């Protein structure tokens, strides 16, 4: 299960925004975002380029660390 560090999350709303953004990426399923650790993990239904993950997170207003 790939995991990425997400910087800038401060509340549950942030978690929901990142979950929603990643869930929209084609091939991504089972998104889990943890506020305490600052990490997002997901399953790949099909191969997903990390650039697409980074772009989705950044477009939601956060930074991949």
C-alpha positions in Angstrom: 0.0 0.0 0.0 1.8 3.2 -1.2 2.1 6.0 1.4 2.9 9.6 0.9 3.6 12.4 3.4 1.2 15.3 3.3 2.2 18.7 4.7 -0.2 21.4 5.7 -3.1 19.4 7.2 -4.4 20.8 10.4 -7.9 19.4 10.9 -10.5 16.9 9.9 -11.6 19.1 7.0 -8.1 18.8 5.6 -8.2 15.1 5.9 -11.4 14.9 4.0 -10.1 17.2 1.3 -7.1 15.0 0.7 -9.2 11.8 0.7 -11.5 13.3 -1.8 -8.7 14.5 -4.1 -6.9 11.2 -4.1 -10.2 9.2 -4.6 -10.6 11.1 -7.8 -7.3 9.8 -9.3 -8.0 7.0 -11.7 -6.7 3.7 -10.4 -6.7 4.8 -6.7 -8.9 3.0 -4.2 -9.1 2.6 -0.4 -7.7 6.0 0.5 -6.8 6.5 4.2 -5.4 9.8 5.5 -4.1 10.1 9.0 -3.9 13.6 10.5 -1.5 12.7 13.3 1.1 11.1 11.2 0.5 13.4 8.2 0.4 10.5 5.8 -2.0 9.3 3.1 -2.1 5.7 2.0 -4.1 4.0 -0.8 -4.4 0.9 -2.9 -3.7 0.9 -6.6 -6.4 -0.8 -8.6 -4.1 -0.2 -11.6 -0.6 1.4 -11.8 -0.7 5.1 -10.8 2.1 7.6 -11.5 3.3 9.3 -8.4 3.1 12.6 -10.3 -0.7 12.2 -10.5 -0.8 11.7 -6.7 1.3 14.7 -6.0 -0.7 16.9 -8.4 -4.0 15.9 -6.8 -2.7 16.7 -3.3 -1.3 20.0 -4.4 -4.4 21.0 -6.2 -6.3 20.3 -3.0 -4.0 22.9 -1.3 -1.5 20.7 0.4 2.1 19.7 -0.2 3.7 16.3 -0.6 6.7 16.0 1.8 
